[in-house]
C-alpha cells in the first residue's frame, strides 16, 4: 500500500528530465548509501553518514563522517527537506562533484527527532 502512495505522488509531478531515475533515462548502478540531508540546493543535496574505521596504531575503532553530493530531480524537490533520512544511488558522473542521485526518502526529519528522544 505504501508503494502505491509513493508512485502516485511521483506521477502527479512528472518532470520528463533526462537526469531523473524515475521519469528519465538515468540508470542507478553500483553502490547505494543511506544518510541524513545536511544541505539542500536547487538541484542537489548533500548527505552525510557515519562509518567506523579501524585505527591500527591504537588498535581501536574511530567514527568518520562522509559527505556525498547527490542530484535531486525536480519532481522530488518538494518531497525532501534538511534532516530527512534518504537513500542515494551511484550513477554516471553528472557534474564535477555529483556522481550519485536521490532515489527515495526513508524517514522524515521529524521521525529522527522522535527516535533520538526515545533513546534518552
C-alpha positions in Angstrom: 0.0 0.0 0.0 2.9 2.4 0.8 4.4 1.7 -2.6 1.2 2.7 -4.4 1.1 6.0 -2.5 4.7 6.8 -3.4 4.1 6.1 -7.1 1.0 8.3 -7.2 2.9 11.2 -5.6 5.7 10.9 -8.1 3.5 10.6 -11.2 1.5 13.7 -10.2 4.5 15.9 -10.6 6.3 14.3 -13.6 9.5 16.1 -14.7 10.3 14.5 -18.0 14.0 15.2 -17.4 16.9 13.2 -18.7 18.6 13.1 -15.2 15.6 11.7 -13.4 15.9 8.0 -12.4 12.1 7.6 -12.2 10.9 9.5 -15.3 14.1 9.8 -17.3 16.8 7.6 -18.7 19.3 7.8 -15.8 20.4 4.4 -14.6 21.2 3.8 -11.0 24.0 1.3 -10.6 26.8 0.4 -8.2 26.8 1.5 -4.6 24.0 2.9 -2.5 24.2 4.9 0.7 21.8 6.0 3.3 22.3 9.3 5.2 20.8 12.5 6.5 20.4 15.5 4.3 22.7 18.3 5.7 22.2 20.8 2.8 19.7 21.3 0.1 20.2 23.3 -3.1 18.1 23.9 -6.1 19.2 20.7 -8.0 21.3 18.8 -5.5 21.5 17.7 -1.9 24.4 16.9 0.4 24.0 13.8 2.6 26.2 12.9 5.5 26.6 9.5 7.2 29.0 8.0 9.7 31.2 5.0 9.2 33.5 3.1 11.5 37.2 2.6 10.6 39.9 0.6 12.4 43.0 2.6 13.5 45.8 0.0 13.5 48.2 2.1 15.5 45.9 2.4 18.5 44.0 -0.9 18.0 40.7 1.0 18.3 37.8 2.0 16.1 37.1 5.6 15.1 34.0 7.2 13.7 34.4 9.2 10.4 31.8 11.2 8.6 31.4 11.1 4.8 29.7 13.8 2.7 28.2 12.9 -0.7 26.7 15.3 -3.2 23.7 13.8 -5.0 21.5 15.0 -7.8 17.9 16.0 -6.8 15.4 15.7 -9.6 12.8 18.4 -10.0 9.9 16.0 -9.4 11.2 15.2 -5.9 12.3 18.6 -4.9 9.3 19.4 -2.7 9.2 16.0 -1.0 12.5 16.3 0.9 14.0 18.8 3.4 17.1 19.1 5.5 17.3 16.4 8.2 15.4 13.7 6.2 17.0 10.2 6.1 17.3 9.3 2.4 18.8 6.7 0.0 21.1 7.7 -2.8 22.5 5.5 -5.6 25.5 5.7 -7.8 25.1 6.7 -11.4 27.2 8.1 -14.2 29.1 11.4 -13.4 26.5 14.2 -13.8 29.0 17.1 -12.9 32.4 17.6 -11.3 31.2 16.6 -7.8 27.9 14.8 -8.4 28.1 11.0 -9.0 25.0 10.0 -7.1 21.3 10.6 -7.5 18.5 10.7 -5.0 16.4 7.5 -5.0 13.9 7.6 -2.2 13.1 9.2 1.2 13.2 6.6 4.0 12.3 8.7 7.0 11.2 12.3 7.8 13.3 14.7 9.8 10.6 14.7 12.5 10.9 10.9 12.9 14.7 11.4 13.5 13.9 13.7 16.5 11.4 11.2 17.9 13.9 8.3 17.7 16.6 10.4 19.5 14.2 11.4 22.2 13.1 7.8 22.9 16.7 6.6 23.2 17.4 9.0 26.0 
